[in-house]
Amino acid sequence: SNMVLVSLVLSHMLVMTLAQAERLCHNRDCSNLQYHSQSEVNPILSPQSAKQFLTRYGWIKPVNWESLQRHRAAVPQEESPDSPENPPQDVPDNSGSSSAEDSAPTETVPESSFLQALEHFQQANNLPVTGALDEPTQKTMTRPRCGVPDYKSPHGIQDPEDTPRARSNSTVSNSSAEAAPHNDGSPTDASSSGTRAGRPREKRFLQQLVERSQKQRRSVVYVRSSDWGMGFSKRALKWRLLGEGYSSWLPIEDQRKILKRAFRLWSEVIPLNFQEDLTSRASEIDVKLGFGTRRHLGCSQAFDGAGQELAHAWHLGDIHFNDDKHFVPPRSEQGINLLTVAVHEIGHVLGLPHISRVGSVMQASYNSQNAYLELDRKDRNAIQGIYGTCGQQFGTVFDMVYKGEDEEGHVKYKFSTYFFRSSWYWRYENQYSRPRYRDPILLRVGWHGIPSEGIDACVHVWTTDKDSVLFFKGTQFWQYDTENDRACTEDSQGRPFPQLIKDRFPGVPSPIDTAFFDRRDHNIFFFRGNNVTAFNVDLNRKVDGYPKRIIDVFPAVVSGDHPVGNLDAVYFSYYYNATYIFKDQDYWKVVDERDRKSNSSLPYNGLFPHHSISSQWLDICDVHPSMLSPD
């Protein structure tokens, strides 16, 4: 009995230590963000240029941005797919030259409106509110940025906490989102791509793409969610990089790869699937992307050459990148990070305005992000305000404990949390309340030697004299070597894996639904249907009296609130120091000793009322197979 007591004490100490010993992949601190500057951008030095800036981006008067895309757009004579295999025909370019002045404001701006807008701009950008065009304000206005206005007309999408009405007040929240308005300039009606030395661009009949996008958006049934605005009603969206709109800076495959990664970042936090589609008709593509210079891609809004605008996008529509900018892959130290710009513009397409918070991917000004670009918590909350969260079902959930050493050679234990579904898995970082960067990953890539899909359970038998990780599928099980990161080929007696459950665990029915190891009594609980069977690893036999009904061994705290049977997963969390039962999209927490100390009426191993999995483990979302890669 003394040995049992010592074992329980040691077990408790290890659990308490592991609660703060989660393995993390990278630092998710955004304090290293730096604003990018370019010498070719014309600085905003005069009150007149500042007025043009504030008018163009809606600080003086909200801009009806969405209507500008359709202004004076040509109507096509026929419709044909715009895939690289069947591009639109060339048309003459009658547009003439274009410049940033094409969109410059022409109306007179009252001085009082200018000063009020200037102070609001300073306040929203964390600048000293001087009401003067001082050096910090000039520098902020001159930064490369998105071409979508910061304040849109009421027809645009707005942050409910930062509407044009709120803008007239004397205070502005630095953490609130900026509702994006419209460019107030003169739209253009020509359609030609620009030209770069050594890489001539062919002129295409691209107004038809604009018109088809207009028809498509009018035919979509929008869904309104909370106060953020409207989004796509369907959950599967097709996108395409136009064959007429390739960038001259990067190989085509690199462009597609970066755009795929940008869409994936959004798909990882909301229940939307993005699929690259190179074959469907143009009218069936939800989001078209392309690079152009000056007057471009049939768009009414000209780019400003090598000025400050990097790209622009249309709500529920298309994305255009300014190819006079030097776009580069994420890890390049020079140029404009295409991934950063693409993620930002996709946010506009999905319905988000500009957000002035430092670290947000929706900041209007371009930031030099590190290689681990991702959405922070408030960005995720904003987009989930439109599309909701991901409600998911999982086949296996477990904590894997790893043994290692610190710098002084002392043994240290760390753990990681894993969610398995079908042939994919997520590693969940509890401290950040989200999956690891760029998950999910294929099982066959991350877990060597076990079945590549359909794992029923993972059990870590961990006592003072035992340490083995077992994966179960069907009637078989595999032992996993965590030090060498692969399944064992044979056990200590030379018997090969996989082995039959009935041979190693006599009396346990198979196949099983799920299983978990209870370190309190050294029992493995095997669940099948409505029953559970306990197997003691110290005695190496089934516990007398089992199988029993799950509802009897794990009774409901609230009558009627119980999964009953056919469970998906059961696992002990070292981070929360608690056991959870999963079924469908809900979980039940198992009553532990801490709970019983605070409320002695709670039953042993009772189940608290259920909650949705997505409320506790955030943003574990499916990603369309076309967006996933095995690396």
C-alpha positions as CSV (number, residue, x, y, z in Angstrom):
1,S,0.0,0.0,0.0
2,N,2.9,2.3,0.7
3,M,4.2,1.7,-2.9
4,V,0.8,2.6,-4.3
5,L,0.8,5.8,-2.2
6,V,4.2,6.8,-3.4
7,S,3.2,6.0,-7.0
8,L,0.1,8.3,-6.7
9,V,2.2,11.1,-5.1
10,L,4.8,10.9,-7.9
11,S,2.1,10.8,-10.5
12,H,0.4,13.9,-9.1
13,M,3.7,15.8,-9.0
14,L,4.5,14.9,-12.7
15,V,1.0,16.0,-13.8
16,M,1.3,19.3,-12.0
17,T,4.8,19.8,-13.5
18,L,3.6,19.0,-17.0
19,A,0.7,21.5,-16.9
20,Q,3.3,24.2,-17.7
21,A,5.5,22.1,-19.9
22,E,3.8,22.3,-23.3
23,R,6.1,22.0,-26.4
24,L,5.7,24.9,-28.7
25,C,6.8,25.3,-32.3
26,H,7.6,29.0,-32.6
27,N,7.2,32.3,-30.8
28,R,3.9,33.9,-31.7
29,D,4.9,37.3,-30.5
30,C,4.1,40.1,-33.0
31,S,6.4,42.7,-31.5
32,N,8.9,42.2,-34.3
33,L,6.7,43.7,-37.0
34,Q,8.3,46.6,-38.8
35,Y,6.8,49.0,-41.3
36,H,8.2,48.8,-44.8
37,S,9.5,51.9,-46.5
38,Q,10.3,52.4,-50.2
39,S,12.3,55.3,-51.7
40,E,10.2,55.4,-54.8
41,V,7.0,56.4,-52.9
42,N,6.4,60.1,-53.3
43,P,6.2,61.5,-49.8
44,I,3.1,63.4,-48.6
45,L,4.6,66.8,-47.6
46,S,1.9,69.4,-48.4
47,P,-1.5,70.0,-47.0
48,Q,-2.9,69.5,-50.6
49,S,-1.4,66.0,-50.9
50,A,-2.6,65.2,-47.4
51,K,-6.1,66.3,-48.3
52,Q,-5.9,64.0,-51.4
53,F,-4.8,61.1,-49.2
54,L,-7.5,61.6,-46.6
55,T,-10.2,62.0,-49.3
56,R,-9.0,59.0,-51.3
57,Y,-9.1,56.8,-48.3
58,G,-12.4,58.0,-46.8
59,W,-11.2,60.0,-43.8
60,I,-13.0,63.1,-44.9
61,K,-16.0,61.5,-46.5
62,P,-16.8,57.8,-46.7
63,V,-16.2,56.4,-50.2
64,N,-18.7,54.1,-52.0
65,W,-15.9,51.8,-52.9
66,E,-17.9,48.8,-54.0
67,S,-19.8,50.8,-56.7
68,L,-16.5,52.1,-58.2
69,Q,-15.7,48.6,-59.5
70,R,-18.7,48.7,-61.7
71,H,-18.5,52.3,-62.8
72,R,-18.3,52.5,-66.6
73,A,-17.2,48.9,-67.0
74,A,-17.6,47.5,-70.5
75,V,-20.2,44.8,-71.2
76,P,-18.8,41.7,-72.9
77,Q,-20.3,40.3,-76.1
78,E,-19.9,36.7,-75.1
79,E,-18.8,34.5,-72.2
80,S,-16.0,32.0,-72.3
81,P,-13.8,30.4,-69.6
82,D,-10.8,32.5,-68.8
83,S,-8.5,29.6,-67.9
84,P,-4.9,29.7,-69.2
85,E,-6.0,27.2,-71.8
86,N,-8.8,29.5,-73.2
87,P,-7.9,33.2,-72.5
88,P,-10.0,36.1,-73.7
89,Q,-9.1,37.7,-77.0
90,D,-6.9,40.8,-77.4
91,V,-8.6,44.2,-77.8
92,P,-7.1,47.6,-78.6
93,D,-6.1,49.7,-75.7
94,N,-7.8,53.1,-76.0
95,S,-7.3,54.1,-72.5
96,G,-4.4,56.4,-72.9
97,S,-2.0,56.9,-70.0
98,S,-3.0,56.7,-66.3
99,S,-1.5,57.8,-63.1
100,A,-2.3,58.3,-59.5
101,E,-3.9,61.6,-60.3
102,D,-6.7,59.7,-62.1
103,S,-8.3,59.2,-58.7
104,A,-7.3,62.5,-57.1
105,P,-10.1,64.4,-55.4
106,T,-11.4,67.3,-57.3
107,E,-13.9,68.8,-54.8
108,T,-12.9,71.5,-52.4
109,V,-12.3,70.2,-48.8
110,P,-13.3,72.6,-46.0
111,E,-10.5,73.4,-43.7
112,S,-12.5,72.2,-40.7
113,S,-13.2,68.9,-42.3
114,F,-9.5,68.5,-43.2
115,L,-8.4,69.2,-39.6
116,Q,-10.9,66.9,-38.1
117,A,-10.0,64.1,-40.4
118,L,-6.3,64.7,-39.8
119,E,-6.7,64.5,-36.0
120,H,-8.8,61.3,-36.4
121,F,-6.1,59.8,-38.6
122,Q,-3.4,60.6,-36.1
123,Q,-5.5,59.2,-33.2
124,A,-6.3,56.0,-35.0
125,N,-2.6,55.4,-35.9
126,N,-1.3,56.0,-32.4
127,L,0.3,59.3,-33.4
128,P,0.4,62.6,-31.3
129,V,-2.9,64.4,-32.0
130,T,-1.5,67.7,-33.1
131,G,-3.8,68.6,-35.9
132,A,-0.8,69.5,-38.0
133,L,0.9,67.7,-40.9
134,D,4.0,66.9,-38.8
135,E,6.8,64.5,-39.7
136,P,5.3,61.4,-37.9
137,T,2.0,61.9,-39.8
138,Q,3.7,62.4,-43.1
139,K,5.7,59.3,-42.6
140,T,2.6,57.2,-41.7
141,M,0.7,58.5,-44.8
142,T,3.6,57.7,-47.1
143,R,3.8,54.0,-46.1
144,P,3.0,51.5,-48.8
145,R,-0.6,50.4,-48.3
146,C,-3.7,48.7,-49.5
147,G,-5.7,50.7,-52.1
148,V,-9.0,49.9,-50.4
149,P,-10.2,53.0,-48.5
150,D,-10.2,53.1,-44.7
151,Y,-13.8,54.2,-44.5
152,K,-16.5,53.0,-46.8
153,S,-20.0,54.4,-47.3
154,P,-22.8,52.6,-45.5
155,H,-23.0,50.1,-48.3
156,G,-19.6,48.8,-47.3
157,I,-18.7,46.5,-44.4
158,Q,-18.1,48.3,-41.1
159,D,-16.8,47.6,-37.7
160,P,-19.7,48.2,-35.4
161,E,-17.4,50.0,-33.0
162,D,-15.9,52.3,-35.5
163,T,-18.6,53.6,-37.9
164,P,-18.5,57.0,-39.7
165,R,-20.8,58.3,-37.0
166,A,-18.3,57.2,-34.3
167,R,-15.6,58.8,-36.4
168,S,-17.0,62.3,-35.8
169,N,-16.5,61.9,-32.0
170,S,-13.4,63.3,-30.4
171,T,-12.0,59.9,-29.4
172,V,-11.2,56.8,-31.4
173,S,-10.4,53.4,-30.1
174,N,-7.0,52.2,-31.3
175,S,-8.1,48.6,-31.1
176,S,-11.2,49.0,-33.2
177,A,-11.5,48.1,-36.8
178,E,-11.6,50.9,-39.5
179,A,-14.6,50.6,-41.7
180,A,-13.3,50.8,-45.3
181,P,-14.7,53.5,-47.6
182,H,-14.2,54.2,-51.3
183,N,-11.8,55.9,-53.6
184,D,-13.3,59.2,-54.6
185,G,-11.5,59.5,-57.9
186,S,-12.5,59.3,-61.5
187,P,-12.9,55.6,-62.6
188,T,-11.4,54.4,-65.8
189,D,-13.0,52.2,-68.5
190,A,-10.1,50.7,-70.4
191,S,-8.6,47.2,-70.1
192,S,-5.0,46.6,-70.6
193,S,-2.2,45.2,-68.5
194,G,0.9,47.3,-68.0
195,T,4.3,46.5,-69.6
196,R,7.6,45.8,-67.9
197,A,10.9,45.9,-69.8
198,G,11.8,42.4,-70.9
199,R,8.4,41.0,-70.1
200,P,5.7,42.5,-72.4
201,R,2.1,42.1,-71.3
202,E,-0.5,41.1,-73.8
203,K,-3.7,43.2,-73.8
204,R,-6.8,41.1,-73.1
205,F,-10.5,41.6,-73.3
206,L,-10.9,41.5,-69.5
207,Q,-13.9,43.7,-69.0
208,Q,-16.0,40.6,-69.5
209,L,-14.4,39.2,-66.3
210,V,-15.6,42.3,-64.4
211,E,-19.1,42.0,-65.8
212,R,-19.3,38.3,-64.9
213,S,-18.1,39.1,-61.4
214,Q,-20.9,41.7,-61.0
215,K,-23.5,39.2,-62.2
216,Q,-22.2,36.6,-59.8
217,R,-22.2,38.8,-56.8
218,R,-25.7,39.9,-57.5
219,S,-26.8,36.3,-57.7
220,V,-25.2,35.2,-54.5
221,V,-27.5,35.0,-51.5
222,Y,-25.5,36.8,-48.8
223,V,-25.6,35.8,-45.1
224,R,-25.5,38.5,-42.4
225,S,-23.7,37.5,-39.2
226,S,-23.6,39.7,-36.1
227,D,-22.7,43.4,-36.8
228,W,-19.6,42.9,-38.9
229,G,-21.5,42.6,-42.2
230,M,-22.2,40.2,-44.9
231,G,-20.3,37.3,-46.3
232,F,-20.6,34.4,-48.7
233,S,-23.5,32.2,-47.9
234,K,-21.9,29.0,-49.4
235,R,-19.1,27.2,-47.6
236,A,-17.0,26.2,-50.7
237,L,-15.4,28.9,-52.8
238,K,-13.4,28.6,-56.0
239,W,-10.5,30.9,-56.8
240,R,-8.2,31.3,-59.8
241,L,-5.1,33.3,-60.7
242,L,-5.9,34.6,-64.1
243,G,-3.7,33.5,-67.0
244,E,-3.8,37.1,-68.2
245,G,-2.7,38.4,-64.8
246,Y,0.5,36.6,-63.9
247,S,3.2,38.7,-62.1
248,S,6.4,39.4,-63.8
249,W,8.4,39.1,-60.6
250,L,7.8,35.5,-59.6
251,P,7.6,32.1,-61.4
252,I,3.9,31.2,-62.0
253,E,4.0,28.1,-59.7
254,D,5.5,30.2,-56.9
255,Q,2.6,32.8,-57.3
256,R,0.0,30.0,-57.1
257,K,1.7,28.4,-54.2
258,I,1.8,31.7,-52.2
259,L,-1.8,32.5,-53.0
260,K,-2.9,29.0,-52.0
261,R,-1.1,29.5,-48.7
262,A,-2.9,32.8,-48.2
263,F,-6.3,31.3,-48.7
264,R,-5.4,28.5,-46.4
265,L,-4.7,30.9,-43.5
266,W,-8.3,32.0,-43.6
267,S,-9.6,28.5,-44.1
268,E,-7.8,27.4,-41.0
269,V,-10.0,29.6,-38.7
270,I,-13.5,29.6,-40.3
271,P,-15.8,27.0,-41.8
272,L,-14.9,28.0,-45.4
273,N,-13.2,25.8,-48.0
274,F,-11.2,27.4,-50.8
275,Q,-10.4,25.4,-53.9
276,E,-8.1,26.4,-56.7
277,D,-10.0,25.8,-59.9
278,L,-8.3,26.0,-63.3
279,T,-11.0,24.5,-65.5
280,S,-14.4,25.8,-64.7
281,R,-16.1,28.6,-66.6
282,A,-15.3,32.1,-65.4
283,S,-18.8,32.6,-64.1
284,E,-18.3,29.8,-61.7
285,I,-15.1,31.2,-60.1
286,D,-15.9,33.1,-56.9
287,V,-12.6,35.0,-56.5
288,K,-10.4,35.9,-59.4
289,L,-6.9,37.2,-58.8
290,G,-4.4,39.0,-61.1
291,F,-1.4,41.3,-61.3
292,G,-1.5,44.4,-63.5
293,T,0.0,47.9,-63.8
294,R,-1.7,51.3,-64.1
295,R,-5.0,50.5,-65.9
296,H,-5.3,46.8,-65.5
297,L,-7.5,43.7,-65.8
298,G,-10.6,45.7,-66.9
299,C,-10.7,47.4,-63.5
300,S,-12.1,50.9,-63.2
301,Q,-9.4,51.9,-60.6
302,A,-5.9,52.5,-61.9
303,F,-2.9,51.7,-59.8
304,D,-0.4,54.5,-59.1
305,G,2.6,53.0,-60.7
306,A,5.5,52.6,-58.3
307,G,3.6,54.7,-55.7
308,Q,2.3,53.5,-52.4
309,E,-0.7,51.3,-53.4
310,L,0.1,47.6,-53.4
311,A,-3.2,46.0,-54.3
312,H,-7.0,46.4,-53.9
313,A,-9.9,44.1,-53.5
314,W,-13.7,44.1,-53.7
315,H,-16.1,42.7,-51.1
316,L,-17.2,39.2,-52.3
317,G,-15.3,39.9,-55.5
318,D,-11.8,40.0,-57.1
319,I,-8.3,40.9,-56.1
320,H,-5.8,42.9,-58.1
321,F,-2.1,43.3,-57.3
322,N,0.1,46.3,-58.5
323,D,2.8,44.6,-60.5
324,D,4.9,47.7,-60.5
325,K,5.7,46.6,-57.0
326,H,8.5,44.0,-56.5
327,F,6.6,41.1,-55.0
328,V,8.8,38.4,-53.3
329,P,8.2,35.1,-51.4
330,P,7.7,35.2,-47.7
331,R,11.3,34.5,-46.6
332,S,12.9,37.2,-48.8
333,E,14.5,40.1,-47.1
334,Q,13.9,42.5,-50.0
335,G,10.8,43.6,-51.8
336,I,7.1,43.2,-50.9
337,N,6.0,40.0,-49.2
338,L,3.2,38.7,-51.5
339,L,1.8,36.4,-48.8
340,T,1.3,39.3,-46.5
341,V,-0.5,41.4,-49.1
342,A,-2.6,38.4,-50.4
343,V,-3.8,37.5,-46.9
344,H,-4.9,41.1,-46.3
345,E,-6.8,41.4,-49.6
346,I,-8.6,38.1,-49.1
347,G,-9.8,39.5,-45.8
348,H,-11.5,42.3,-47.7
349,V,-13.1,39.9,-50.1
350,L,-14.5,37.9,-47.2
351,G,-16.0,41.1,-45.7
352,L,-13.4,42.6,-43.3
353,P,-12.5,46.3,-43.2
354,H,-9.2,47.8,-42.3
355,I,-8.2,47.3,-38.6
356,S,-5.9,49.8,-37.1
357,R,-4.5,47.5,-34.3
358,V,-0.8,46.8,-34.4
359,G,-0.2,43.2,-35.5
360,S,-3.5,42.8,-37.4
361,V,-3.2,41.4,-40.9
362,M,-5.9,44.0,-41.8
363,Q,-3.9,47.1,-41.1
364,A,-4.1,49.4,-44.1
365,S,-0.3,50.0,-44.1
366,Y,2.1,47.2,-45.2
367,N,4.0,45.5,-42.4
368,S,7.1,43.4,-42.9
369,Q,5.9,40.1,-41.3
370,N,8.2,37.3,-40.3
371,A,7.9,33.9,-42.0
372,Y,5.2,32.8,-39.6
373,L,2.5,35.1,-40.8
374,E,-0.8,34.2,-39.2
375,L,-4.1,35.7,-38.0
376,D,-4.0,36.9,-34.4
377,R,-6.9,36.3,-32.0
378,K,-8.7,39.6,-32.8
379,D,-8.4,39.0,-36.5
380,R,-9.9,35.5,-36.0
381,N,-12.7,36.9,-33.8
382,A,-13.5,39.5,-36.5
383,I,-13.8,37.0,-39.4
384,Q,-15.6,34.5,-37.2
385,G,-18.1,37.2,-36.4
386,I,-19.2,36.8,-40.1
387,Y,-18.7,33.1,-40.8
388,G,-18.8,31.5,-37.3
389,T,-16.4,29.0,-35.9
390,C,-15.5,25.4,-37.0
391,G,-17.6,22.7,-35.3
392,Q,-15.6,19.5,-35.8
393,Q,-15.7,15.8,-34.9
394,F,-12.5,13.9,-34.1
395,G,-11.5,10.3,-34.1
396,T,-8.7,10.4,-31.6
397,V,-7.5,13.1,-29.1
398,F,-4.5,12.6,-26.8
399,D,-1.5,14.2,-25.1
400,M,1.9,12.8,-26.0
401,V,4.5,13.1,-23.3
402,Y,8.2,13.4,-24.4
403,K,11.2,12.7,-22.2
404,G,14.2,15.0,-22.6
405,E,17.0,16.8,-20.8
406,D,17.7,20.4,-20.0
407,E,21.0,22.2,-20.4
408,E,22.3,20.8,-17.2
409,G,21.4,17.2,-18.1
410,H,18.4,16.9,-15.8
411,V,15.4,14.9,-17.1
412,K,12.5,17.0,-18.3
413,Y,9.1,16.0,-19.5
414,K,7.1,18.0,-22.0
415,F,3.8,17.2,-23.8
416,S,1.9,18.0,-27.0
417,T,-1.8,17.7,-27.7
418,Y,-2.9,16.0,-30.9
419,F,-6.3,15.8,-32.7
420,F,-6.7,13.1,-35.3
421,R,-9.4,12.9,-37.9
422,S,-9.4,10.6,-40.9
423,S,-5.9,10.8,-42.5
424,W,-5.0,14.2,-41.1
425,Y,-3.9,15.5,-37.7
426,W,-3.5,18.8,-35.8
427,R,-1.0,19.6,-33.1
428,Y,-2.8,21.9,-30.7
429,E,-0.9,24.6,-28.8
430,N,-2.9,25.2,-25.7
431,Q,-1.0,28.3,-24.6
432,Y,-2.0,30.0,-27.8
433,S,-5.5,28.4,-28.0
434,R,-5.0,27.3,-31.6
435,P,-3.4,24.6,-33.7
436,R,0.2,24.7,-34.7
437,Y,1.2,26.9,-37.6
438,R,0.2,25.4,-41.0
439,D,-1.6,22.3,-39.6
440,P,-3.3,19.9,-40.5
441,I,-0.7,17.5,-41.8
442,L,-1.1,14.0,-43.2
443,L,-0.8,11.2,-40.6
444,R,1.7,9.3,-42.8
445,V,4.0,12.3,-42.8
446,G,4.0,13.0,-39.1
447,W,3.5,9.5,-37.6
448,H,5.7,6.8,-39.2
449,G,4.7,3.2,-39.2
450,I,1.1,3.4,-37.9
451,P,-2.0,3.3,-40.2
452,S,-2.3,6.4,-42.3
453,E,-6.0,6.9,-41.4
454,G,-8.8,5.9,-39.1
455,I,-6.9,5.6,-35.8
456,D,-9.4,4.7,-33.0
457,A,-7.4,5.6,-30.0
458,C,-4.0,6.4,-28.6
459,V,-3.1,5.3,-25.0
460,H,0.0,6.3,-23.1
461,V,0.6,3.8,-20.4
462,W,2.8,5.8,-18.0
463,T,3.6,4.5,-14.5
464,T,6.8,4.3,-12.3
465,D,7.9,1.2,-14.2
466,K,6.0,1.4,-17.5
467,D,6.2,3.9,-20.4
468,S,4.6,2.8,-23.7
469,V,2.5,4.6,-26.3
470,L,-0.1,2.4,-28.1
471,F,-2.2,3.2,-31.2
472,F,-5.3,1.2,-31.8
473,K,-7.2,0.6,-35.1
474,G,-9.8,-2.1,-35.6
475,T,-8.7,-5.4,-33.9
476,Q,-5.0,-4.4,-33.8
477,F,-2.6,-2.1,-32.0
478,W,0.9,-0.7,-32.6
479,Q,3.5,0.4,-30.1
480,Y,5.2,3.8,-30.8
481,D,8.8,4.7,-30.1
482,T,8.7,8.5,-29.3
483,E,12.5,8.9,-29.1
484,N,12.9,7.7,-32.7
485,D,9.5,8.9,-33.9
486,R,8.3,5.7,-35.5
487,A,6.3,2.6,-34.7
488,C,8.1,-0.3,-33.1
489,T,8.6,-3.3,-35.4
490,E,8.6,-5.8,-32.5
491,D,8.1,-5.9,-28.8
492,S,10.7,-6.8,-26.1
493,Q,10.0,-10.5,-26.7
494,G,10.5,-10.3,-30.4
495,R,6.9,-10.5,-31.4
496,P,6.2,-8.3,-34.4
497,F,3.7,-5.4,-34.6
498,P,0.9,-4.9,-35.2
499,Q,-0.6,-7.3,-32.6
500,L,-4.2,-8.4,-31.9
501,I,-5.9,-6.5,-29.0
502,K,-7.4,-9.8,-27.7
503,D,-3.9,-11.3,-27.4
504,R,-2.4,-8.5,-25.4
505,F,-5.5,-7.5,-23.5
506,P,-7.5,-10.7,-22.8
507,G,-11.1,-10.1,-22.1
508,V,-11.3,-6.7,-23.9
509,P,-13.7,-6.8,-26.8
510,S,-12.5,-5.4,-30.2
511,P,-12.7,-3.4,-32.3
512,I,-13.0,-0.5,-29.9
513,D,-14.5,3.0,-30.2
514,T,-11.8,4.7,-28.1
515,A,-9.7,4.2,-25.0
516,F,-7.7,6.1,-22.4
517,F,-5.3,5.4,-19.5
518,D,-6.3,6.5,-16.0
519,R,-3.2,7.2,-14.0
520,R,-5.1,7.2,-10.7
521,D,-5.7,3.5,-10.7
522,H,-3.5,2.3,-13.7
523,N,-6.6,1.2,-15.6
524,I,-7.0,1.4,-19.4
525,F,-10.7,2.0,-20.1
526,F,-11.8,0.5,-23.4
527,F,-15.0,1.9,-24.8
528,R,-17.2,0.0,-27.3
529,G,-20.9,0.9,-28.0
530,N,-22.6,1.7,-24.7
531,N,-20.2,-0.3,-22.6
532,V,-16.7,0.2,-21.1
533,T,-14.1,-2.4,-20.0
534,A,-11.4,-1.7,-17.5
535,F,-8.0,-3.4,-17.9
536,N,-5.4,-3.0,-15.1
537,V,-1.8,-2.8,-16.4
538,D,-0.2,-3.7,-13.1
539,L,-2.2,-7.0,-12.8
540,N,-2.2,-7.4,-16.5
541,R,-5.9,-8.5,-16.5
542,K,-9.4,-7.3,-16.9
543,V,-10.9,-5.7,-13.8
544,D,-13.6,-7.9,-12.2
545,G,-17.2,-6.9,-13.0
546,Y,-16.5,-5.4,-16.4
547,P,-17.8,-4.6,-19.0
548,K,-20.2,-2.1,-17.5
549,R,-22.5,0.5,-19.0
550,I,-20.7,3.8,-19.6
551,I,-23.5,5.7,-18.0
552,D,-22.9,3.7,-14.8
553,V,-19.1,4.2,-14.6
554,F,-19.3,7.8,-15.8
555,P,-22.7,9.0,-14.5
556,A,-24.3,12.3,-15.6
557,V,-24.1,15.2,-13.2
558,V,-27.3,16.6,-14.8
559,S,-29.8,14.0,-15.6
560,G,-30.2,13.3,-19.3
561,D,-27.0,15.2,-20.3
562,H,-24.8,12.2,-21.2
563,P,-23.2,10.8,-24.4
564,V,-24.5,7.3,-23.5
565,G,-22.3,5.5,-26.0
566,N,-20.5,5.3,-29.3
567,L,-17.9,7.8,-28.1
568,D,-15.3,9.4,-30.5
569,A,-12.5,10.0,-28.0
570,V,-11.6,10.2,-24.3
571,Y,-8.4,11.8,-23.2
572,F,-6.6,13.2,-20.2
573,S,-5.3,16.8,-20.7
574,Y,-2.0,17.7,-18.9
575,Y,-2.6,21.3,-19.7
576,Y,-6.0,21.4,-18.0
577,N,-5.3,18.5,-15.6
578,A,-8.7,17.0,-16.5
579,T,-10.3,14.2,-18.5
580,Y,-12.7,14.8,-21.4
581,I,-15.1,12.7,-23.3
582,F,-15.8,13.6,-27.0
583,K,-18.8,12.7,-29.1
584,D,-19.9,14.4,-32.3
585,Q,-19.1,18.1,-31.9
586,D,-19.5,18.2,-28.1
587,Y,-17.4,17.3,-25.0
588,W,-18.1,16.4,-21.4
589,K,-15.6,17.1,-18.6
590,V,-15.1,14.3,-16.1
591,V,-15.5,15.2,-12.4
592,D,-12.1,15.0,-10.7
593,E,-10.9,15.2,-7.1
594,R,-10.7,19.0,-7.2
595,D,-14.3,19.2,-8.2
596,R,-15.3,16.8,-5.4
597,K,-13.5,18.7,-2.8
598,S,-15.4,21.9,-3.7
599,N,-18.7,20.0,-4.0
600,S,-18.8,16.6,-2.2
601,S,-22.2,15.8,-3.8
602,L,-20.6,15.3,-7.2
603,P,-20.4,11.6,-8.3
604,Y,-17.1,9.9,-8.8
605,N,-16.2,10.1,-12.5
606,G,-19.4,12.1,-13.1
607,L,-19.8,14.0,-16.4
608,F,-20.5,17.7,-16.3
609,P,-23.0,19.1,-18.8
610,H,-21.7,19.1,-22.4
611,H,-20.2,22.0,-24.3
612,S,-19.2,22.4,-27.9
613,I,-15.6,21.3,-28.7
614,S,-15.0,24.5,-30.7
615,S,-15.7,26.6,-27.5
616,Q,-12.7,25.0,-25.7
617,W,-10.3,24.0,-28.5
618,L,-10.4,26.8,-31.0
619,D,-9.9,27.0,-34.8
620,I,-9.4,23.3,-35.6
621,C,-10.8,23.6,-39.1
622,D,-10.9,21.5,-42.2
623,V,-8.9,22.7,-45.2
624,H,-9.8,21.7,-48.8
625,P,-7.5,18.9,-50.0
626,S,-6.3,21.2,-52.9
627,M,-4.9,23.6,-50.3
628,L,-3.1,21.0,-48.3
629,S,0.4,19.8,-48.9
630,P,2.3,16.8,-47.3
631,D,5.3,18.9,-46.4
